[in-house]
Amino acid sequence: MTSVMDQMGEALWIMVLGMVLVYAFLGILILGLKLIANRYAPKAEDNEKRPETPVASAQSKGLDPRLVAAITSAIQQYRAQEGRS
């Protein structure tokens, strides 16, 4: 039968080995993610080449301005009622 000190030493060794393996795995994982991100991430010049999409407004879609005003008024009234309840 081994002594308590031998068992404690073995437990300490297993704990240190486990911690080293976990930190090594996490380091490799972080390194791998950085390499993949550098390879597949969009570059700054890719963003400059993309055309900007025009903002859709009520006028560009051919909506009646009176209809838009009525909808806006209805939304404002609904929000005002909701605040009082």
N, C-alpha and C positions, 0 to 999 in steps of 0.2 A: 504494500500500500504506500502511495506517495504521500509526501508531507503537504501540508496546507500551503507552504511557501512555494513549492514546486507547482502546485495547481494555480496559485495566484500569478506566478510568472508566466505560465502557459496561457492563462486567460488574458493577461496584459499583451502578450505577443499576438494573440488572435485579434484582439481589439485594434491594435496598431496596424496590423496587416489589413483588416477590414476597412479602416479609415483611409489608408493609403490607396487601396483599390477603388474606393468610392470617389476620392478626389481625382485619381487618375482617369476614371471613367468620365467624370464631369468635365475635366479639362479636355479630353479627347472630343467629347460631345460639343463643347463650346467652340473648339477649333474647327470641327467639321461644319458646324452651322455657319461660322464666319466665312469659311472657304466657299460654301454653297451660296451664301448671300452675295459674296463678291463676284461670283461667276454669273449668277442668274439675275441679279438685281438690275433694274433699268438704270441706264446711265443718264447723266444730266443732259447730254445732247439729244437723247431720245425724247425728252420732254419738250425740247425746243422745236422739234420737227412736227409734233402733233398740231393739227389745226384746232383752233378753239371753236367750241360749239357755240352757235349763237343762242342767246337767251330768248326763250319763247315768251312772248308777251301776248296780251289779249289782242292787241292790234294786228300782230303778225298772223294770228290764226283766223282772223276775220270775225271775231266775236263782236256782237253789238255792244257798244259802250253802255247803253241803258241797262242791258242784261247784267253786265259786270257790276254796275252800280247797285242794282237791285239785290244781287247776291251778296255784295259787300255789306249793304245795309242790313240784310237778314242775319248775317253772321254777327254783326255788331249788336243787334237787338237780342239775339240768342245768348251771347256772352254776357250782356247786361242783366238779363233775367236769371241766368245761372249764378251770377254773383250775389243776387238778392236772396236766393233760396237758401 
